[in-house]
Amino acid sequence: MNGSSPVRTVRLAIRGRVQGVGYRDWAISTALKLGLRGWVRNRTDGSVEMLICGDTATVEAMIEACRRGPSLASVEEVDAEPADVAEVGKGFTQRPTA
């Protein structure tokens, strides 16, 4: 055993009352605490999109946290699909609305 966990990169689409409730700031804070890399942004359809990269267990922990979100959010759905690690970048940042 080499002691390193496999890296997993996932794109999330989070739907519900997730804009105007501090979701992006919460996501950045939570991701940084967990040691994840990636980014978060609002979508023009009212959803939040997030790309997260880290070891499998930590990515799963973030997905579960996203199902709850910050206190003012009302998350209805979190869809996760595999993504390309090349899109991740350094740290965890907020991107412009797309």
C-alpha positions as CSV (number, residue, x, y, z in Angstrom):
1,M,0.0,0.0,0.0
2,N,1.5,3.4,-1.0
3,G,-0.5,5.5,1.5
4,S,-2.0,7.8,-1.1
5,S,-5.7,7.9,-2.0
6,P,-7.0,8.0,-5.5
7,V,-7.9,11.5,-6.7
8,R,-11.4,12.1,-7.8
9,T,-12.7,15.1,-9.8
10,V,-16.4,15.7,-10.0
11,R,-18.7,18.4,-11.5
12,L,-21.7,19.2,-9.4
13,A,-25.0,20.9,-10.4
14,I,-26.8,22.1,-7.3
15,R,-30.5,23.1,-7.7
16,G,-33.1,24.6,-5.4
17,R,-32.9,27.9,-3.5
18,V,-29.1,28.2,-3.8
19,Q,-28.5,31.7,-5.2
20,G,-28.7,34.8,-3.0
21,V,-28.2,32.7,0.2
22,G,-24.4,32.7,0.5
23,Y,-23.9,29.3,-1.2
24,R,-20.8,30.2,-3.1
25,D,-19.0,31.7,0.0
26,W,-20.1,28.6,2.1
27,A,-18.8,26.3,-0.7
28,I,-15.4,28.0,-0.8
29,S,-15.0,27.9,3.0
30,T,-16.1,24.3,3.2
31,A,-13.9,23.1,0.3
32,L,-10.9,24.9,1.7
33,K,-11.4,23.4,5.2
34,L,-11.6,19.9,3.5
35,G,-8.5,20.6,1.4
36,L,-10.2,20.4,-1.9
37,R,-9.3,22.1,-5.1
38,G,-11.7,23.5,-7.7
39,W,-14.2,26.3,-8.2
40,V,-17.8,27.4,-7.8
41,R,-20.1,29.7,-9.8
42,N,-23.7,30.6,-10.2
43,R,-25.5,29.6,-13.4
44,T,-28.0,31.7,-15.2
45,D,-30.7,29.0,-14.7
46,G,-30.6,29.6,-11.0
47,S,-28.4,26.7,-10.1
48,V,-24.9,26.6,-8.7
49,E,-22.1,24.7,-10.5
50,M,-19.1,23.4,-8.7
51,L,-15.9,21.5,-9.7
52,I,-14.2,19.7,-6.9
53,C,-11.0,17.6,-6.8
54,G,-9.5,15.6,-4.0
55,D,-9.3,12.2,-2.5
56,T,-12.4,10.1,-2.9
57,A,-13.5,10.2,0.7
58,T,-13.1,14.0,0.9
59,V,-15.0,14.5,-2.4
60,E,-17.8,12.4,-1.0
61,A,-17.9,14.4,2.2
62,M,-18.2,17.6,0.1
63,I,-21.0,16.2,-2.0
64,E,-22.9,15.3,1.2
65,A,-22.3,18.8,2.6
66,C,-23.6,20.3,-0.6
67,R,-26.9,18.4,-0.1
68,R,-27.4,20.6,3.0
69,G,-25.6,23.8,2.0
70,P,-25.6,27.0,4.1
71,S,-28.4,27.6,6.6
72,L,-30.5,29.8,4.2
73,A,-30.3,27.4,1.3
74,S,-33.0,24.9,0.3
75,V,-31.2,22.3,-1.8
76,E,-33.5,20.2,-3.9
77,E,-31.0,18.3,-6.0
78,V,-27.3,17.6,-6.3
79,D,-26.1,15.9,-9.5
80,A,-22.5,14.7,-9.7
81,E,-20.7,13.6,-12.8
82,P,-17.0,12.8,-13.4
83,A,-14.9,15.7,-14.7
84,D,-11.4,16.3,-16.1
85,V,-8.8,17.2,-13.5
86,A,-7.3,19.6,-16.1
87,E,-10.2,22.0,-15.4
88,V,-9.5,22.3,-11.7
89,G,-6.7,24.9,-11.3
90,K,-5.0,25.8,-8.0
91,G,-6.9,26.4,-4.7
92,F,-10.6,26.8,-4.6
93,T,-12.1,29.9,-6.3
94,Q,-15.2,31.6,-7.4
95,R,-15.8,32.0,-11.1
96,P,-18.1,34.4,-12.9
97,T,-21.7,33.4,-13.6
98,A,-22.1,31.3,-16.7
